[in-house]
Structures are given as structure tokens and as C-alpha cells.
């Protein structure tokens, strides 16, 4: 666990034991904790039963001065390179509890070693600082060596082979000398406690760590065992010499027989889906290098791998016996292909399904499997949930076998051509002609002058210029004269010569060329089947220059056939590309056949968390939603501050959509706003039209706003990302400071953007009294409450005991009134407290109202607020002996805490 920075002297302590690094202070070791209190967890994983307990509190103030046990492999203080490590050490000399350091620009001069050991404090000058990605402590670079003196380690990622159980090898003890430490949090489950006896008691230290909301994908340190190198004794050497005269074939391959410093001993559980994350740091500019730090925080650092450090083979070989294993490939389609080819080589049975976090541009395979065309700023916690819940699907993979064309002589060979393809397997497509020629020129120019291709905009400009010059030169116009195509025994050459295409594509997936759909939707054409990526068929498509241009605006190519086998013969050197890797291939005969099917993870369309019982929330027939747009300037400056960003948004109008609409349908309605001459859009405070690049913002499922990829709009329901108002990001919208036509902050604005406009009463009558609203809520009179609100009633009214209308609605158990208040009252009503400090969620939990609790939690109420007795809503549910509700509230409380951590680890 790690103390929150209440003062510069605060230090985090990551205890081994709890798979959670737990810690405390001497003053925490107070009264005997209540023996009836116990933690509730929504799921228990048998694979964690040997995982140790939280053991971090000590009654002595001298333990931090003692040297660490030698079995734990403490780093040598004279070896600075070992201490400043930015990658996980897999060697036999790996240090137990070693930090993983990255440079940081966090503001302030806070240092976790405390003033007593802080070198920068003694130097009295500003020095650079580093942050541990796995436990998030921040120290000055010169102070890293001081961590050994105070025995301050990171969360453990493995266990020692000599220990009888995990607890023995994982125990560490720390003492906190600062009285300013305000909270302690666990680096594994992210559970946080105030540093006082009423919150953090000895009983919590003795409990196993649940590993948090992502426990199903986290690989516990208990599974990873550091092996001791076998000692070759004299007797063993003699036996080895005698055995050397006999030649015996070993059943083990070279990989299995080789000694490794670490071995994996999993404890299978049907509830677990352990995850391996492979990150290509070169993908997407610097995205890969940044996002790897977030995964190190949420997961065990030994399940996160940097592909630039040797590729995926070693990790896959080591984890090959882990049951229900899943893989997350962070990078482009080339990264995914690399991992799939490695899985082929290792022949894992069954092969683990592969999910994709797309980085960079293109990413047609990721788009096909609903992962989108690139990473924007979705919280890593949500990505992990999507990987865990995704559907397992199959993906056809195709072999390319090339042999020289025997009819062409060697004297006709082009000087720059090759007789081998860059890849002999493809997952997306194989093409030849115009598109391959443009890609090849780009690759050759970049290799010759890499310094000229360090800008994405400049790269696009080069592509456009190359395509235009290639079009003028007509380098691919005679393609049909130099190829012969036979599909499933049928010769398509005459048809191709009539079409005169400049590009031919053999397509395995629906997407091509950064998201376009060249096969289109055949619809009434019964000659063709709908395109699938798991049917064992390839789609063969021809493109003229006209159809290539139409492709970018929703057009499609000429559908030639669907087939299981292709024999392609070329009579001259022609540019080709395999999954984006181009080359100029000599006259050849190319045979394309089905290789196998890879197991992939497809991102599922899902709603947010469901209620606990069968009385689930009904989806309304229609939704009336206020649409507001945000400028890129405001988004970048304020996306961590929801309230300020909402205030900076510009109302665009109101749309009415079906209750079960996804964002794809909602987009159509929003774009109609500015087409209707007398619609709501005409009354927008700004006349600036929406740009074609606008996207939706998720304002509800995380502690901050984040963008939703347009390619994933069909996966998200409107009700999942919006409560009463939907926000969109328009990158071409001017910021508020640049728009003099906007109303000033003093302009009258409605209290709640989605509340109905109050009707004017005859004779300018006064709005209804608050007592009438309270009475309607008490009597469960929904129609009366709605009528009073429309007449101008204040939904934030409080009675003489400071109870809100929502408190009264919860007391009567009226789900309809609760929903109405959540939809129309200001957000502050969620955490408003009455005289005894109770929020409406405290009250609903005490009454065991599960569905109402779900409504309030999903609306954004805090689960960390305490009443005057110091109880959270979860504890109120426990006192009411509703264990299922308590488990639900605890799960959502962990989720809220992780969302807060996303602010610190955002990419």
C-alpha cells in the first residue's frame, strides 16, 4: 500500500504479502478490531488461495534500518544501474521487489523517501525525479539509492522457490514517521484507507488481497517462481560422463529443455482469464511507450512485455501451460501478425485468443474485430474489462507459396525485384498493382531518408503526391496484360482483361486501406455471399482508378469472385504487398491457400453494469437528450474536470432517439440538427457548423471525459455514455475565448441543461412551493411531481431536516420518482447529505433497495462518502445483512477508485 501525499514526508510502503503492498503506521495498531467485520468480494478466485496476507504494520520503529533478508536478493547499493531500471528483470539476479522507473514531470518537489533521507532536500536545489510505474511512488533520482536503506520495495511480482509459503518470502515491515500521511492504498487491489484506526485496522492486514476488479486477468505473483540454478556435483558429473556414451534422443525440444530463471506454476480456475500484454513501443508515435506504464500499474509487471526487448516468443513459451490464457497485442496489424506467427511456431494447444489495442493508423484487422482504428484516450481499466468480456472468434489465415515463373527467362529479371515475399502468411489482404506501387515508393524513400519522414502529416502528403504522380504516369494501367488469375479452377483472366483494373486485392477481412469496405454490401446480388473473416473464403476485388477514388466516400470495387484457392501467375516484375509490407516481385507463380484459423477476441457490444436482481432497469421507448459540443482546446485543458468542461460546452440542440439507440443511429439524428431550418439546432448559441471530424465523448463511465472512436459507435448505446445530456468533441470548433458571439457567464442559464423549460403560469404566477414537491415525493405521486417541476419547481429543495426530494423518494421506494429526479435534478443531488450525514445512497443501502442503489451508483454517486458514524454505503448494507448488495457496492467502490487512478496514469 502506499500513503497518499499528505506531506513531503509521506512514504508509500508496498508490502509483499498482500499481493497487495500494504502498510500502516504505529498509531494504527490500536484497539482490537471488530471480529464480525469482514471484507466482501463479488468474486473469489481459487487460484489466489495461497496468496499471502497484508503484513506491513510493525510495533518497532527500527525495522527500516535493518538490512533486507538475503534470500530476497536485495540490490547492491554500489550498483546504480541495477537500481534505476526501466524494464522488468528476468535474469537469475533479479531483485525481489525491484521498482520500474520512468522519468516524470509531475509538478511539485515531493519525494517518497521523506525529509530524513531525501538527498535533494540536503542539496537544496531542484533535481529530476522518477516515478515507479508499478507502485507509483515518486522520488528524486539521487534518492533512489536511499530506498534500500529504508527497505522500501515495490509490489512483489514473483515468489522465491525456497519459501514454504508465500507469506514467508513476501513479508516486509515499514514504519511511518510522518503524522501527515492521510491515506494508504494497495498497489494491487487499489483499495484505499484513511490512516486512522477507525478505517485501517489490523484485521485488514491479515486478509488476502482480492487483486481488485481486474483479478480475473491479473497473474498472481504466487504463480511465478524463481528457480534455483541446478548445482553440478561431482557425482552428477560422473553420471553425465557415463551417460554420454549412449545416444538417447530427448523428447523435450531445445526450448523446453533449457533452464530458465523463472518458471510458471499456475493454479487453474474457471473464473480466471490470465492476460499477457505485448506492447510495441514503436507503434503510434510514442503511444506504446506511454501506455506500457499504465499496464504495469494495473497488472503484474511480469505479464507485461515490451516487444522491442526480444519479441513475444520467450514469454509465450514460458506461459504456455497457463489455462484460459488471453493475449493483448498493443500495436498495429503487423504486431498482431508477428504474435500470431509466433503462436503458429509454438503450436500451443489450445491457442490463446488474441485481443488488439490498436496503436498508430490503419489497423484494419482491429477495426474488423471492433477494437477501432486507433487508441485515443480510453481508460486502461475499461480496455482490460473489454478484453476479459470479449467474444472468442476465428480468423482465417492464408499461405502464400511463391515459385519462379518457368516461362520467363532470367535475362528479363528487373534489377530491383526480389523472388521472395516479405511475409509468407497474410491475415488481412494480398494485393498487386497501383496501391502496392505507392506503398513501395514510400517505404523505399523512407529507408533512404528517414529524417524526412518523422511527421504523420508529411507522410500523408508524400503518399498523396506519389499516388498522383503514379496516376499521371499510368504505371499500373497495363496490369491485366501481365497476370493470369485462376480461382478454384476457374480462369478469371478474360474478365480481368475486360475490366482493365489497376489494382487487384485478395481480401480476407471486410476492412482495407484504413477502414474502407471495398467489398461493400452485395445485398440483392445473390451471386455473392456476405463477407466473413472465418468462412474459409477470400474475396477477389478489382479496382479501376474511378472505383479507388470512390472507395474513400463509401464506394466499392468490382466484385470478381469468392474462392478457397488462388493461383496467380505474373509475366513481369510487379509491385505487391502483403498486409501492408510491399516489395517488387519477379515474374512468379503464387498459390494462395487456407493455412489455419487463429483464435481472436472480438470486442462485444454491451450495456453498463446490470442491476442485482430480475427487476432490471427498463429502457425507455424514447430518449430526449440535450446535445452539447466541446472544442478541442477546452477538451485538452479540462477533460479531467468534468464540471468545468460541461460549463465550457456549447449547447447544440435537442434530439429525440429510440431508447435502445446506439451511437451510430444517434449520429444521424445529431447531423440532422443543422439541416432542419427551424430545428433545435437553429437556436444554438453558435452558428458554426459541425465539422466532419466530430466524435462522441463518454461522460459517465469514467472519472473523466474520453473520446469514442467512430469505428466503435455501433458498440455503445446512448444510455451507456449519457444520462441526460450527450457531449460531442468537434476538433474544428473555436474555443470559448475565440467566440465573441457566445453569451457571457452572467447570461441566465437553466440550472440543469436537460431539465424541461419551465412553463409560464397565467398571470406570471409564482413557482410551486417546495413543500408541494416534498409532499408529491412522499406520496409517490409521479405525475404531480412532474407537473410541479414543469411549472418551475426546484428539484433541489430541502426540507427542515436538510432532506432532498431524492431522500424522500428513496424512503418510499419509488423507482419511477427516483429515476425522474436522477434524470432532471442537478448532479449535486447525488451526494447531498441530510442532518445525520446520510446521502440518498446510504439510505437506499440501509433499506436494501438494490435496484435503486444501482440507479444511484450508475448516475455517478460517490461510494466513498461516510455518514456521521463513519460508515460508507457498503457498510450500511452489511449492517442490514444484505451481503449481495454489500458485495455489489464494494465492487463499484473499487471501480471508482481505479477510475481516479486513471487520472494519474492517462496516456
Order of alpha helices (4+ residues) and beta strands (2+ residues): beta-alpha-beta-alpha-beta-beta-alpha-beta-alpha-beta-beta-alpha-beta-alpha-alpha-beta-beta-alpha-beta-alpha-beta-alpha-beta-alpha-alpha-beta-beta-beta-alpha-alpha-beta-beta-alpha-beta-beta-alpha-beta-beta-beta-beta-beta-beta-alpha-alpha-beta-alpha-beta-beta-alpha-beta-alpha-alpha-alpha-alpha-alpha-alpha-alpha-alpha
